[in-house]
Structures are given as structure tokens and as C-alpha cells.
Amino acid sequence: PSDWSTVRSVGVKPAAPTLEAIDNPSSEDAYDLVWSPVDGASEYTLEEADNASFTGATVRYKGTLLAYPVTGQSGGTWYYRVRASNLVGDSPWSGDQSTTVTPSALNAPSFDPIENDDGDGEYTITWSDVVSATSYLLEESHEPYFVAPAEVYSGTVSAYTATQQTSGHWYYRVRAVGPLDKSPWSEPEDVIVKTRVFLPSVR
């Protein structure tokens, strides 16, 4: 037999995932988005839009998970699609799925810019008061998609002070709570806490 030929390789893009129908018969503001795994995929991108053409769509999630929990969604009809990707490229988009959310009687609060010019772990977060709100819920996340956020504040004051925050990029969102309803989540606000290295003093 002859010697082997020169080795050649070819990359293959992943196939499109399947996005499952959204289970939200009561038009609640919280529901789960679930899609199928794809062989060879290293990441998934989930898009959200308020129209079936996905004009002005936003990335709601990007990562390796196969599900994404939506909470505190604004009222209206929302459309979703997902695609897989690897080092070679992106798959086609999945078929889209949609759900309708009943509007809240409360408006979402809006954040004031977070001032932390020195990048330390202490800063104050403030937001607008909402008419008819009795309290506020503030969530914190180490990533912009709020997959597993931590509730860091629940109370009647429209402000929260972080102390001894660890280094990294932190994201926040807040919602108002009323006697019968909760508002949608605010648009997120972020802040960077820098790593500080203290050198020993020289005597």
C-alpha cells in the first residue's frame, strides 16, 4: 500500500436547536424557556423581541445552559428564538416561540447611575420611587443575564448600600412591590469593583 495522504480537516457548524413551546397558560410574568441540546455546540444564544420579525431583538441569554428562567417580564407578547454555536460558526435560528404577559399595574423603577469612580467595594444604589409601591426587591448578579441572581435587598427605602463587595463586574435590577402586584424588572445597571493589591510596607 502507499503512504497515507496529507491529513486535511474540516469544521462543521452545529445544527439548529429546537425551542420548546412556552408553558404560560395564565399569561404570568414568569416562565421557563427550554431548548434541545445540539451535538458539537459549545454555546447557545437566546434572543427576545416584541415582534415576530425580531426587529430590534436583544440577547436575553448566552452560555452553555439549555434553559433560561424569565421573571418580572413586562406586559405584551414576546417572541423567542435560539441558536447554537461552536468554533466554526453559528447554527441557523430555531423556530420561534411566543407568549403573552398580562401588564402590571405598577411601573418599573429606574436606576440612577451608580457612582464608584474609585472602584472600591462600597457604593450606593438608588432608584426612582413608584406610585402605589409598598416595597422594593433588588437582585444582584455576576453576569448580565440574571440566571441565578441573589436577592440583596427587600424593603421600603429606594436605596441600597453595598459594602465589602468582592472584585468583578456586578449587575443589578430592581422591581416594585404593591399590595396586589409586582412591577416588571427595571433595566439593569452595572458597576465594576477593582482588585486591589496591598504591598507590604518597607521599613
LUMGU-260961 format. One record per residue: residue in one letter; residue number from 1; x, y, z of N, C-alpha, C in turn. Coordinates in Angstrom, 2 decimals, decimal comma. Layout:
LUMGU-260961
A|NUM|X|Y|Z|X|Y|Z|X|Y|Z
...
***
This chain:
LUMGU-260961
P|1|0,83|-1,21|0,00|0,00|0,00|0,00|0,86|1,25|0,00
S|2|0,32|2,32|-0,47|1,04|3,59|-0,49|1,07|4,21|0,89
D|3|1,88|5,27|1,05|1,84|6,06|2,28|0,50|6,79|2,36
W|4|0,16|7,17|3,59|-1,08|7,93|3,78|-0,94|9,32|3,17
S|5|-2,06|9,84|2,71|-2,08|11,19|2,16|-1,89|12,21|3,28
T|6|-1,69|13,46|2,89|-1,66|14,54|3,86|-3,01|14,66|4,56
V|7|-2,97|14,85|5,86|-4,22|14,95|6,63|-4,87|16,30|6,40
R|8|-6,14|16,29|6,10|-6,92|17,51|5,98|-8,09|17,43|6,97
S|9|-8,55|18,59|7,42|-9,68|18,60|8,36|-10,71|19,62|7,89
V|10|-11,92|19,44|8,36|-13,00|20,36|8,04|-13,84|20,58|9,29
G|11|-14,22|21,81|9,53|-15,08|22,11|10,66|-16,54|22,10|10,24
V|12|-17,40|21,75|11,18|-18,83|21,67|10,90|-19,58|22,54|11,90
K|13|-20,42|23,41|11,38|-21,27|24,21|12,25|-22,34|23,32|12,89
P|14|-22,81|23,67|14,08|-23,86|22,86|14,71|-25,21|23,04|14,02
A|15|-26,09|22,08|14,24|-27,45|22,19|13,74|-28,24|23,14|14,64
A|16|-29,41|23,53|14,18|-30,25|24,43|14,96|-30,90|23,68|16,12
P|17|-30,96|24,29|17,29|-31,69|23,67|18,39|-33,20|23,72|18,13
T|18|-33,95|23,00|18,95|-35,40|23,09|18,95|-35,84|23,80|20,22
L|19|-36,53|24,91|20,06|-37,05|25,66|21,20|-38,44|25,14|21,52
E|20|-38,63|24,68|22,76|-39,91|24,10|23,14|-40,99|25,18|23,28
A|21|-42,24|24,75|23,12|-43,36|25,67|23,33|-43,33|26,19|24,76
I|22|-43,69|27,44|24,94|-43,63|28,09|26,26|-44,90|27,76|27,05
D|23|-44,73|27,22|28,23|-45,85|26,85|29,08|-46,21|28,03|29,98
N|24|-47,18|28,83|29,55|-47,58|30,01|30,30|-49,07|30,30|30,06
P|25|-49,95|29,36|30,45|-51,37|29,50|30,10|-52,06|30,65|30,80
S|26|-51,52|31,11|31,93|-52,17|32,18|32,67|-51,57|33,55|32,38
S|27|-50,69|33,62|31,37|-50,05|34,88|30,97|-49,31|35,54|32,13
E|28|-48,60|34,71|32,92|-47,83|35,22|34,04|-46,57|35,92|33,54
D|29|-45,91|36,67|34,45|-44,68|37,38|34,07|-43,44|36,54|34,34
A|30|-43,63|35,25|34,66|-42,50|34,33|34,91|-42,76|33,02|34,17
Y|31|-41,77|32,56|33,42|-41,90|31,33|32,65|-40,50|30,86|32,26
D|32|-40,40|29,59|31,88|-39,12|28,99|31,52|-39,02|28,81|30,01
L|33|-37,84|29,09|29,47|-37,53|28,82|28,07|-36,57|27,64|28,02
V|34|-36,92|26,62|27,26|-36,16|25,36|27,23|-35,90|24,97|25,78
W|35|-34,66|24,52|25,49|-34,32|24,10|24,14|-33,49|22,81|24,17
S|36|-33,42|22,16|23,03|-32,75|20,87|22,93|-31,24|21,03|22,83
P|37|-30,48|20,05|23,34|-29,03|20,08|23,13|-28,69|19,78|21,68
V|38|-27,54|20,29|21,25|-27,08|20,08|19,87|-25,67|19,52|19,92
D|39|-25,44|18,43|19,20|-24,10|17,83|19,14|-23,10|18,84|18,58
G|40|-21,96|18,95|19,25|-20,90|19,82|18,77|-21,06|21,27|19,15
A|41|-22,14|21,63|19,84|-22,36|23,03|20,24|-21,56|23,35|21,50
S|42|-20,97|24,52|21,54|-20,24|24,97|22,73|-20,96|26,11|23,44
E|43|-21,97|26,70|22,80|-22,67|27,83|23,38|-24,01|28,01|22,68
Y|44|-24,95|28,61|23,41|-26,27|28,91|22,85|-26,56|30,40|23,05
T|45|-27,27|30,98|22,09|-27,68|32,38|22,18|-29,19|32,45|22,06
L|46|-29,83|33,08|23,06|-31,27|33,23|23,10|-31,63|34,68|22,83
E|47|-32,48|34,90|21,83|-32,92|36,26|21,50|-34,38|36,46|21,90
E|48|-34,69|37,72|22,27|-36,04|38,12|22,65|-36,43|39,35|21,84
A|49|-37,70|39,39|21,41|-38,19|40,55|20,67|-39,67|40,74|20,96
D|50|-40,16|41,94|20,70|-41,58|42,23|20,88|-42,34|42,14|19,56
N|51|-41,71|41,50|18,56|-42,36|41,34|17,25|-41,86|40,06|16,60
A|52|-42,69|39,48|15,74|-42,37|38,19|15,14|-41,24|38,27|14,13
S|53|-40,91|39,48|13,66|-39,80|39,64|12,72|-38,46|39,79|13,43
F|54|-38,48|39,87|14,75|-37,28|40,04|15,57|-36,51|41,31|15,23
T|55|-37,24|42,33|14,80|-36,64|43,64|14,59|-36,27|44,24|15,95
G|56|-35,03|44,67|16,09|-34,58|45,22|17,36|-34,45|44,20|18,46
A|57|-34,25|42,93|18,10|-34,15|41,86|19,10|-32,95|42,09|20,01
T|58|-33,06|41,61|21,24|-31,97|41,70|22,21|-31,55|40,30|22,63
V|59|-30,29|40,15|23,02|-29,78|38,88|23,52|-30,22|38,75|24,98
R|60|-31,07|37,78|25,25|-31,55|37,57|26,62|-30,63|36,66|27,40
Y|61|-29,93|35,74|26,68|-29,01|34,82|27,35|-27,98|34,33|26,36
K|62|-26,75|34,13|26,85|-25,69|33,50|26,06|-24,87|32,64|27,01
G|63|-24,75|31,35|26,69|-23,99|30,45|27,57|-24,23|29,00|27,20
T|64|-23,93|28,11|28,14|-23,97|26,68|27,87|-25,23|26,00|28,38
L|65|-26,08|26,69|29,11|-27,29|26,08|29,66|-28,30|25,78|28,56
L|66|-29,25|24,89|28,89|-30,30|24,50|27,94|-31,66|25,03|28,37
A|67|-31,68|25,95|29,32|-32,92|26,55|29,78|-32,62|27,92|30,36
Y|68|-33,61|28,79|30,30|-33,45|30,14|30,86|-34,74|30,55|31,54
P|69|-34,68|30,97|32,82|-35,89|31,39|33,52|-36,15|32,88|33,35
V|70|-37,30|33,23|32,82|-37,72|34,62|32,71|-38,55|34,96|33,94
T|71|-38,26|36,09|34,57|-39,08|36,58|35,68|-39,28|38,08|35,52
G|72|-40,38|38,58|36,08|-40,63|40,02|36,05|-40,69|40,60|34,66
Q|73|-41,28|39,87|33,73|-41,34|40,34|32,34|-42,41|41,42|32,18
S|74|-42,15|42,39|31,32|-43,12|43,44|31,03|-44,31|42,88|30,27
G|75|-45,44|43,56|30,36|-46,63|43,13|29,66|-46,49|43,23|28,15
G|76|-47,17|42,34|27,45|-47,11|42,32|25,99|-46,91|40,91|25,48
T|77|-46,74|40,78|24,18|-46,43|39,50|23,56|-44,95|39,46|23,21
W|78|-44,29|38,39|23,64|-42,84|38,28|23,50|-42,48|37,06|22,67
Y|79|-41,49|37,24|21,79|-41,07|36,19|20,86|-39,63|35,80|21,17
Y|80|-39,34|34,50|21,02|-38,01|33,99|21,34|-37,52|33,04|20,25
R|81|-36,19|33,01|20,09|-35,54|32,04|19,22|-34,14|31,80|19,77
V|82|-33,57|30,64|19,42|-32,26|30,27|19,97|-31,41|29,66|18,85
R|83|-30,10|29,85|18,95|-29,21|29,18|18,02|-28,00|28,65|18,78
A|84|-27,35|27,67|18,18|-26,15|27,07|18,76|-24,93|27,59|18,02
S|85|-23,77|27,50|18,66|-22,53|27,92|18,00|-21,37|27,08|18,51
N|86|-20,30|27,05|17,70|-19,03|26,46|18,12|-17,92|27,26|17,46
L|87|-16,71|26,75|17,49|-15,58|27,50|16,94|-15,70|27,73|15,44
V|88|-16,48|26,90|14,77|-16,63|27,04|13,32|-17,62|28,16|12,97
G|89|-18,70|28,26|13,74|-19,69|29,28|13,43|-21,01|29,03|14,13
D|90|-22,05|29,70|13,65|-23,38|29,65|14,26|-24,31|28,76|13,45
S|91|-25,23|28,12|14,18|-26,29|27,37|13,51|-27,36|28,32|12,99
P|92|-28,29|27,83|12,18|-29,48|28,63|11,89|-30,27|28,86|13,18
W|93|-31,15|29,85|13,15|-32,03|30,07|14,29|-33,07|28,95|14,37
S|94|-33,47|28,64|15,59|-34,58|27,71|15,79|-35,88|28,35|15,31
G|95|-36,92|27,55|15,25|-38,24|28,14|15,09|-38,56|28,98|16,32
D|96|-39,37|30,02|16,14|-39,65|30,90|17,27|-40,85|30,40|18,07
Q|97|-40,87|30,82|19,34|-41,99|30,58|20,23|-42,37|31,90|20,88
S|98|-43,62|32,04|21,27|-44,07|33,30|21,87|-44,98|33,05|23,05
T|99|-45,11|34,07|23,89|-46,06|34,04|25,00|-46,52|35,46|25,27
T|100|-47,70|35,58|25,86|-48,27|36,88|26,21|-48,26|37,05|27,72
V|101|-47,87|38,24|28,15|-47,77|38,56|29,58|-48,78|39,66|29,91
T|102|-49,55|39,45|30,97|-50,51|40,46|31,41|-49,75|41,66|32,00
P|103|-50,06|42,88|31,57|-49,33|44,04|32,09|-49,54|44,21|33,60
S|104|-48,52|44,71|34,27|-48,60|45,01|35,70|-49,24|46,38|35,91
A|105|-49,88|46,54|37,06|-50,44|47,85|37,41|-49,37|48,81|37,90
L|106|-48,19|48,29|38,19|-47,08|49,12|38,70|-46,04|49,34|37,61
N|107|-45,51|50,53|37,54|-44,40|50,82|36,64|-43,10|50,30|37,24
A|108|-42,16|49,98|36,37|-40,84|49,56|36,84|-40,06|50,77|37,34
P|109|-39,30|50,61|38,42|-38,42|51,72|38,84|-37,32|51,93|37,80
S|110|-36,66|53,06|37,91|-35,49|53,33|37,06|-34,30|53,67|37,95
F|111|-33,15|53,14|37,60|-31,94|53,35|38,39|-31,35|54,74|38,14
D|112|-30,73|55,28|39,18|-29,79|56,37|39,00|-28,43|55,75|38,68
P|113|-27,56|56,45|37,93|-26,24|55,90|37,66|-25,50|55,58|38,97
I|114|-24,81|54,44|38,99|-24,04|54,05|40,17|-22,68|54,73|40,10
E|115|-22,36|55,48|41,13|-21,08|56,18|41,18|-20,09|55,36|42,01
N|116|-19,03|54,91|41,33|-17,98|54,15|42,01|-16,66|54,38|41,27
D|117|-16,28|55,65|41,15|-15,11|56,02|40,36|-13,82|55,39|40,88
D|118|-13,73|55,18|42,20|-12,51|54,60|42,74|-12,49|53,08|42,65
G|119|-13,61|52,48|42,23|-13,65|51,04|42,02|-13,59|50,20|43,28
D|120|-13,87|50,80|44,44|-13,79|50,01|45,67|-15,10|49,24|45,87
G|121|-15,17|48,48|46,95|-16,32|47,60|47,20|-17,44|48,25|47,97
E|122|-17,46|49,58|48,05|-18,53|50,28|48,75|-19,15|51,32|47,82
Y|123|-20,44|51,21|47,60|-21,15|52,14|46,73|-22,64|52,05|47,06
T|124|-23,36|53,10|46,69|-24,79|53,16|46,97|-25,58|53,12|45,67
I|125|-26,63|52,30|45,65|-27,50|52,15|44,51|-28,83|52,81|44,85
T|126|-29,30|53,70|44,00|-30,58|54,37|44,23|-31,46|54,24|43,00
W|127|-32,78|54,31|43,22|-33,72|54,19|42,12|-34,95|55,05|42,39
S|128|-35,76|55,23|41,38|-36,93|56,09|41,49|-38,02|55,43|42,32
D|129|-38,80|56,27|43,03|-39,98|55,77|43,72|-41,08|55,47|42,71
V|130|-41,91|54,49|43,05|-43,02|54,09|42,18|-44,33|54,31|42,93
V|131|-45,26|55,00|42,28|-46,57|55,26|42,88|-47,26|53,94|43,22
S|132|-47,80|53,84|44,41|-48,54|52,68|44,93|-47,63|51,53|45,35
A|133|-46,32|51,69|45,24|-45,41|50,64|45,71|-45,32|50,67|47,23
T|134|-45,27|49,49|47,84|-45,10|49,38|49,28|-43,70|48,93|49,67
S|135|-42,97|48,35|48,72|-41,59|47,94|48,97|-40,90|47,69|47,64
Y|136|-39,61|47,34|47,72|-38,81|47,09|46,53|-37,96|45,83|46,73
L|137|-37,70|45,13|45,63|-36,81|43,97|45,62|-35,63|44,28|44,71
L|138|-34,40|44,08|45,21|-33,19|44,33|44,44|-32,42|43,04|44,29
E|139|-32,08|42,70|43,04|-31,29|41,50|42,77|-29,92|41,87|42,22
E|140|-28,95|41,00|42,51|-27,56|41,18|42,10|-27,10|39,93|41,36
S|141|-26,30|40,14|40,32|-25,81|39,02|39,53|-24,38|39,30|39,07
H|142|-23,60|38,22|38,94|-22,23|38,36|38,45|-22,17|38,29|36,93
E|143|-23,34|38,08|36,28|-23,40|38,09|34,82|-24,66|38,83|34,39
P|144|-24,71|39,33|33,16|-25,80|40,23|32,77|-27,14|39,57|32,51
Y|145|-27,20|38,22|32,56|-28,43|37,53|32,20|-29,27|37,15|33,41
F|146|-28,76|37,33|34,61|-29,50|37,06|35,85|-30,05|35,63|35,86
V|147|-29,20|34,66|35,53|-29,62|33,26|35,52|-29,88|32,77|36,94
A|148|-29,00|33,09|37,86|-29,15|32,68|39,26|-28,84|33,86|40,17
P|149|-29,67|34,91|40,13|-29,37|36,12|40,89|-29,55|35,93|42,39
A|150|-28,95|36,82|43,15|-29,12|36,85|44,60|-29,96|38,06|44,97
E|151|-30,96|37,86|45,83|-31,73|39,00|46,34|-30,94|39,64|47,46
V|152|-30,51|40,87|47,27|-29,66|41,54|48,25|-30,40|42,58|49,08
Y|153|-31,63|42,91|48,66|-32,38|43,90|49,43|-33,86|43,72|49,21
S|154|-34,63|43,86|50,28|-36,08|43,91|50,24|-36,52|44,89|51,31
G|155|-37,16|45,99|50,91|-37,55|46,98|51,90|-38,26|48,16|51,27
T|156|-38,57|49,13|52,08|-39,37|50,27|51,64|-38,55|51,44|51,13
V|157|-37,25|51,44|51,41|-36,38|52,54|51,01|-35,88|52,30|49,59
S|158|-35,84|53,33|48,76|-35,39|53,17|47,37|-33,89|53,40|47,25
A|159|-33,14|52,69|48,08|-31,67|52,79|48,05|-31,08|51,57|48,75
Y|160|-29,88|51,22|48,34|-29,15|50,09|48,93|-27,66|50,41|48,87
T|161|-26,96|50,16|49,98|-25,52|50,41|50,03|-24,78|49,08|50,09
A|162|-23,93|48,85|49,10|-23,07|47,66|49,08|-21,81|47,95|49,89
T|163|-21,39|47,00|50,68|-20,17|47,13|51,47|-19,33|45,87|51,31
Q|164|-18,03|46,05|51,22|-17,08|44,94|51,10|-17,42|44,01|49,91
Q|165|-17,88|44,61|48,83|-18,16|43,83|47,64|-16,87|43,27|47,05
T|166|-16,89|42,04|46,61|-15,71|41,43|46,01|-15,49|42,00|44,61
S|167|-14,29|41,83|44,09|-13,95|42,37|42,78|-14,72|41,68|41,68
G|168|-14,94|42,41|40,61|-15,64|41,85|39,46|-16,62|42,83|38,86
H|169|-17,38|42,35|37,91|-18,40|43,15|37,23|-19,75|42,72|37,78
W|170|-20,47|43,63|38,40|-21,72|43,31|39,07|-22,90|44,00|38,39
Y|171|-24,02|43,28|38,31|-25,23|43,77|37,66|-26,38|43,77|38,66
Y|172|-27,24|44,79|38,54|-28,37|44,93|39,46|-29,65|45,19|38,69
R|173|-30,77|44,72|39,25|-32,10|45,06|38,75|-33,05|45,16|39,95
V|174|-34,07|46,00|39,82|-34,98|46,25|40,93|-36,42|46,24|40,40
R|175|-37,34|45,82|41,26|-38,76|45,87|40,93|-39,55|46,37|42,12
A|176|-40,68|46,99|41,84|-41,55|47,50|42,89|-42,58|46,44|43,26
V|177|-42,99|46,47|44,53|-44,00|45,54|45,04|-45,16|46,36|45,59
G|178|-46,38|45,99|45,19|-47,58|46,66|45,70|-48,46|45,70|46,45
P|179|-49,61|46,14|46,90|-50,50|45,26|47,66|-50,97|44,04|46,88
L|180|-51,13|44,18|45,56|-51,67|43,09|44,75|-50,79|42,68|43,60
D|181|-49,66|43,35|43,39|-48,92|43,15|42,15|-47,45|43,48|42,34
K|182|-46,63|43,02|41,42|-45,23|43,41|41,34|-44,99|44,03|39,96
S|183|-44,12|45,00|39,92|-43,79|45,62|38,64|-42,84|44,72|37,85
P|184|-42,65|45,01|36,57|-41,55|44,35|35,85|-40,21|44,77|36,46
W|185|-39,17|44,05|36,09|-37,82|44,44|36,49|-37,41|45,72|35,77
S|186|-36,62|46,51|36,44|-36,03|47,69|35,79|-35,02|47,26|34,74
E|187|-34,60|48,21|33,93|-33,42|47,97|33,10|-32,22|47,80|34,05
P|188|-31,30|46,90|33,75|-30,18|46,65|34,67|-29,19|47,81|34,71
E|189|-28,49|47,89|35,82|-27,40|48,84|36,00|-26,19|48,05|36,47
D|190|-24,99|48,43|36,05|-23,82|47,65|36,41|-22,74|48,52|37,05
V|191|-21,82|47,86|37,73|-20,73|48,55|38,40|-19,53|47,61|38,42
I|192|-18,34|48,17|38,33|-17,10|47,38|38,36|-16,38|47,63|39,67
V|193|-16,01|46,55|40,33|-15,19|46,62|41,55|-13,82|46,08|41,20
K|194|-12,80|46,89|41,42|-11,44|46,53|41,01|-10,75|45,71|42,09
T|195|-9,84|44,86|41,62|-8,99|44,12|42,55|-7,91|45,03|43,08
R|196|-7,71|45,01|44,37|-6,70|45,87|44,98|-5,62|45,00|45,62
V|197|-4,37|45,34|45,32|-3,23|44,61|45,87|-2,48|45,56|46,81
F|198|-2,37|45,16|48,06|-1,66|45,98|49,04|-0,29|45,39|49,30
L|199|0,75|46,17|48,95|2,11|45,71|49,13|2,55|45,96|50,58
P|200|3,40|45,10|51,10|3,88|45,31|52,46|4,73|46,59|52,56
S|201|4,64|47,24|53,67|5,42|48,47|53,86|6,88|48,13|54,08
V|202|7,77|48,99|53,60|9,21|48,79|53,75|9,71|49,66|54,90
R|203|10,39|49,04|55,85|10,93|49,78|57,00|12,44|49,91|56,90
***
